[in-house]
Amino acid sequence: EPEVTQTPSHQVTQMGQEVILRCVPISNHLYFYWYRQILGQKVEFLVSFYNNEISEKSEIFDDQFSVERPDGSNFTLKIRSTKLEDSAMYFCASNRDLYNEQFFGPGTRLTVL
Amino acid sequence: AQTVTQSQPEMSVQEAETVTLSCTYDTSENNYYLFWYKQPPSRQMILVIRQEAYKQQNATENRFSVNFQKAAKSFSLKISDSQLGDTAMYFCAFMKNNAGNMLTFGGGTRLMVKP
Protein backbone atom coordinates (compact mmCIF):
# COMPACT_ATOMS: atom_id res chain seq x y z
CA GLU A 1 0.00 0.00 0.00
CA PRO A 2 1.41 3.43 -0.93
CA GLU A 3 2.50 5.62 1.94
CA VAL A 4 3.96 9.01 2.68
CA THR A 5 7.61 8.87 3.65
CA GLN A 6 9.72 11.43 5.47
CA THR A 7 13.45 11.86 5.97
CA PRO A 8 15.27 12.12 8.23
CA SER A 9 13.39 10.54 11.11
CA HIS A 10 15.34 12.66 13.57
CA GLN A 11 17.31 15.85 12.93
CA VAL A 12 19.41 17.65 15.51
CA THR A 13 20.62 21.15 14.68
CA GLN A 14 22.10 24.20 16.30
CA MET A 15 20.02 27.31 16.79
CA GLY A 16 20.37 29.61 13.79
CA GLN A 17 21.12 26.83 11.33
CA GLU A 18 19.03 26.05 8.30
CA VAL A 19 17.25 22.72 8.06
CA ILE A 20 15.40 21.02 5.24
CA LEU A 21 12.84 18.36 6.01
CA ARG A 22 11.96 16.06 3.18
CA CYS A 23 8.77 14.27 2.29
CA VAL A 24 7.75 12.00 -0.54
CA PRO A 25 3.94 12.15 -0.85
CA ILE A 26 1.90 9.36 -2.36
CA SER A 27 2.56 9.44 -6.09
CA ASN A 28 -0.87 10.33 -7.48
CA HIS A 29 -1.69 12.87 -4.78
CA LEU A 30 -2.04 16.52 -5.68
CA TYR A 31 -2.38 18.31 -2.35
CA PHE A 32 0.41 18.48 0.20
CA TYR A 33 0.62 19.69 3.77
CA TRP A 34 2.97 20.28 6.66
CA TYR A 35 1.89 20.09 10.28
CA ARG A 36 3.89 20.23 13.46
CA GLN A 37 3.39 18.88 16.96
CA ILE A 38 5.36 20.33 19.82
CA LEU A 39 5.86 17.67 22.48
CA GLY A 40 2.74 17.27 24.58
CA GLN A 41 0.73 19.75 22.52
CA LYS A 42 -1.80 19.53 19.73
CA VAL A 43 -1.01 19.04 16.08
CA GLU A 44 -0.89 22.42 14.31
CA PHE A 45 -1.31 23.19 10.63
CA LEU A 46 1.58 24.99 8.94
CA VAL A 47 0.91 25.13 5.22
CA SER A 48 -0.93 23.54 2.31
CA PHE A 49 0.40 23.36 -1.23
CA TYR A 50 -1.27 22.70 -4.55
CA ASN A 51 -0.29 23.24 -8.16
CA ASN A 52 3.15 24.49 -7.16
CA GLU A 53 1.93 27.21 -4.88
CA ILE A 54 0.86 27.71 -1.31
CA SER A 55 -2.92 27.40 -0.87
CA GLU A 56 -3.11 28.36 2.76
CA LYS A 57 -0.72 29.00 5.61
CA SER A 58 -1.02 29.55 9.32
CA GLU A 59 0.40 32.31 11.48
CA ILE A 60 3.19 29.95 12.48
CA PHE A 61 4.40 29.80 8.87
CA ASP A 62 6.34 33.04 8.85
CA ASP A 63 9.19 34.23 6.64
CA GLN A 64 11.56 31.71 8.22
CA PHE A 65 9.62 28.89 6.62
CA SER A 66 9.35 27.93 2.99
CA VAL A 67 8.09 24.94 1.02
CA GLU A 68 9.07 23.61 -2.33
CA ARG A 69 8.32 20.78 -4.68
CA PRO A 70 11.68 20.62 -6.43
CA ASP A 71 10.80 17.65 -8.62
CA GLY A 72 7.88 15.32 -9.29
CA SER A 73 8.23 13.39 -6.06
CA ASN A 74 9.70 15.42 -3.19
CA PHE A 75 8.03 18.05 -1.04
CA THR A 76 10.31 19.95 1.31
CA LEU A 77 9.97 22.25 4.30
CA LYS A 78 12.86 24.62 4.91
CA ILE A 79 13.45 26.53 8.11
CA ARG A 80 16.03 29.22 7.40
CA SER A 81 17.27 30.08 10.86
CA THR A 82 16.04 27.63 13.47
CA LYS A 83 14.95 28.72 16.93
CA LEU A 84 14.68 26.66 20.09
CA GLU A 85 10.90 26.81 19.81
CA ASP A 86 11.02 25.12 16.41
CA SER A 87 11.78 21.85 18.20
CA ALA A 88 8.84 19.62 17.35
CA MET A 89 7.63 16.67 15.35
CA TYR A 90 6.94 17.72 11.76
CA PHE A 91 4.40 15.74 9.79
CA CYS A 92 3.93 15.79 6.06
CA ALA A 93 0.56 14.77 4.62
CA SER A 94 -0.98 14.44 1.20
CA ASN A 95 -4.28 13.66 -0.46
CA ARG A 96 -5.57 13.10 -3.94
CA ASP A 97 -8.74 15.13 -3.73
CA LEU A 98 -9.94 17.98 -1.62
CA TYR A 99 -11.96 16.84 1.41
CA ASN A 100 -10.65 13.29 1.25
CA GLU A 101 -8.47 11.66 3.84
CA GLN A 102 -5.08 13.22 4.35
CA PHE A 103 -2.43 10.53 4.59
CA PHE A 104 0.28 11.33 7.08
CA GLY A 105 3.94 10.43 7.06
CA PRO A 106 5.73 9.08 10.13
CA GLY A 107 7.15 12.49 11.01
CA THR A 108 10.56 14.05 11.49
CA ARG A 109 11.59 14.91 15.01
CA LEU A 110 13.49 18.20 14.92
CA THR A 111 15.60 19.09 17.93
CA VAL A 112 17.12 22.56 18.04
CA LEU A 113 19.94 23.01 20.55
CA ALA B 1 -11.37 30.67 13.42
CA GLN B 2 -12.36 27.15 14.26
CA THR B 3 -11.55 25.50 17.57
CA VAL B 4 -11.73 21.84 18.51
CA THR B 5 -11.89 20.72 22.12
CA GLN B 6 -11.34 17.27 23.55
CA SER B 7 -12.18 17.44 27.22
CA GLN B 8 -10.76 14.05 28.21
CA PRO B 9 -6.95 14.09 28.23
CA GLU B 10 -6.79 10.42 29.26
CA MET B 11 -9.15 7.49 29.33
CA SER B 12 -8.89 3.81 29.97
CA VAL B 13 -11.11 0.87 29.10
CA GLN B 14 -11.04 -2.85 29.65
CA GLU B 15 -10.44 -5.03 26.66
CA ALA B 16 -13.71 -5.99 24.90
CA GLU B 17 -15.65 -3.14 26.49
CA THR B 18 -16.98 0.01 24.86
CA VAL B 19 -15.56 3.50 25.29
CA THR B 20 -16.68 6.90 24.03
CA LEU B 21 -14.32 9.79 23.36
CA SER B 22 -15.75 13.30 23.35
CA CYS B 23 -15.12 16.13 20.93
CA THR B 24 -16.76 19.51 20.56
CA TYR B 25 -15.98 22.19 18.04
CA ASP B 26 -16.83 25.78 17.35
CA THR B 27 -17.46 27.12 13.86
CA SER B 28 -19.68 29.48 11.95
CA GLU B 29 -19.43 27.31 8.85
CA ASN B 30 -22.35 25.20 7.67
CA ASN B 31 -20.47 22.82 5.43
CA TYR B 32 -17.45 21.07 6.84
CA TYR B 33 -15.87 17.71 7.60
CA LEU B 34 -14.96 16.03 10.85
CA PHE B 35 -12.38 13.33 11.39
CA TRP B 36 -10.99 11.10 14.07
CA TYR B 37 -7.32 10.24 13.72
CA LYS B 38 -5.43 7.64 15.74
CA GLN B 39 -1.78 8.14 16.67
CA PRO B 40 -0.24 4.97 18.12
CA PRO B 41 3.16 5.03 19.86
CA SER B 42 4.81 4.72 16.43
CA ARG B 43 3.48 8.28 15.97
CA GLN B 44 2.13 7.92 12.42
CA MET B 45 -1.39 9.30 12.30
CA ILE B 46 -4.04 7.08 10.80
CA LEU B 47 -7.57 8.06 9.85
CA VAL B 48 -10.18 6.20 11.87
CA ILE B 49 -13.41 7.71 10.58
CA ARG B 50 -14.79 10.79 8.84
CA GLN B 51 -18.13 12.56 8.79
CA GLU B 52 -19.51 15.09 6.32
CA ALA B 53 -21.56 17.75 8.08
CA TYR B 54 -24.29 17.65 5.43
CA LYS B 55 -24.96 13.98 6.16
CA GLN B 56 -27.36 13.31 9.00
CA GLN B 57 -26.46 9.66 9.23
CA ASN B 58 -23.67 8.89 11.66
CA ALA B 59 -20.58 7.34 10.10
CA THR B 60 -19.54 3.83 11.09
CA GLU B 61 -16.42 1.87 10.31
CA ASN B 62 -16.41 -1.63 11.77
CA ARG B 63 -15.98 -1.23 15.56
CA PHE B 64 -15.81 2.55 15.31
CA SER B 65 -18.82 4.81 15.10
CA VAL B 66 -19.56 8.45 15.72
CA ASN B 67 -22.37 10.38 17.31
CA PHE B 68 -22.57 13.59 15.29
CA GLN B 69 -24.79 16.27 16.77
CA LYS B 70 -24.55 19.24 14.42
CA ALA B 71 -26.67 21.63 16.45
CA ALA B 72 -24.68 20.89 19.58
CA LYS B 73 -21.40 20.91 17.61
CA SER B 74 -20.48 17.59 19.11
CA PHE B 75 -18.67 14.70 17.45
CA SER B 76 -17.95 11.77 19.77
CA LEU B 77 -16.21 8.52 18.83
CA LYS B 78 -17.44 5.18 20.13
CA ILE B 79 -15.10 2.22 20.09
CA SER B 80 -16.86 -1.09 20.60
CA ASP B 81 -15.18 -4.35 21.62
CA SER B 82 -11.97 -2.49 22.50
CA GLN B 83 -8.75 -4.23 21.58
CA LEU B 84 -5.24 -3.81 22.94
CA GLY B 85 -4.20 -2.40 19.57
CA ASP B 86 -6.61 0.49 20.07
CA THR B 87 -4.22 1.95 22.66
CA ALA B 88 -3.18 5.29 21.18
CA MET B 89 -3.74 9.02 21.15
CA TYR B 90 -6.96 9.95 19.41
CA PHE B 91 -7.34 13.32 17.75
CA CYS B 92 -10.57 14.91 16.62
CA ALA B 93 -10.10 17.21 13.62
CA PHE B 94 -12.18 19.75 11.70
CA MET B 95 -11.88 20.84 8.10
CA LYS B 96 -13.68 23.68 6.37
CA ASN B 97 -15.22 23.20 2.98
CA ASN B 98 -12.87 25.40 0.99
CA ALA B 99 -9.51 25.49 -0.77
CA GLY B 100 -6.51 24.84 1.39
CA ASN B 101 -8.40 22.27 3.50
CA MET B 102 -6.28 22.57 6.58
CA LEU B 103 -7.12 20.29 9.48
CA THR B 104 -7.70 21.88 12.88
CA PHE B 105 -6.96 19.36 15.62
CA GLY B 106 -8.14 18.99 19.17
CA GLY B 107 -5.69 18.42 21.98
CA GLY B 108 -6.09 14.65 21.87
CA THR B 109 -7.26 11.92 24.22
CA ARG B 110 -4.83 9.25 25.32
CA LEU B 111 -6.68 5.93 25.38
CA MET B 112 -5.30 2.95 27.24
CA VAL B 113 -6.93 -0.43 26.67
CA LYS B 114 -6.24 -2.73 29.60
CA PRO B 115 -6.14 -6.53 29.34
Interface residues (C-beta under 8 A of the other chain):
Chain A: Y31 Y33 Y35 Q41 K42 V43 E44 F45 S48 Y50 S55 E56 S58 M89 F91 N95 L98 Y99 E101 Q102 F103 F104 G105 P106 G107
Chain B: Y33 F35 Y37 S42 R43 Q44 M45 I46 L47 R50 E52 F91 M95 N97 A99 G100 N101 M102 L103 T104 F105 G106 G107 G108
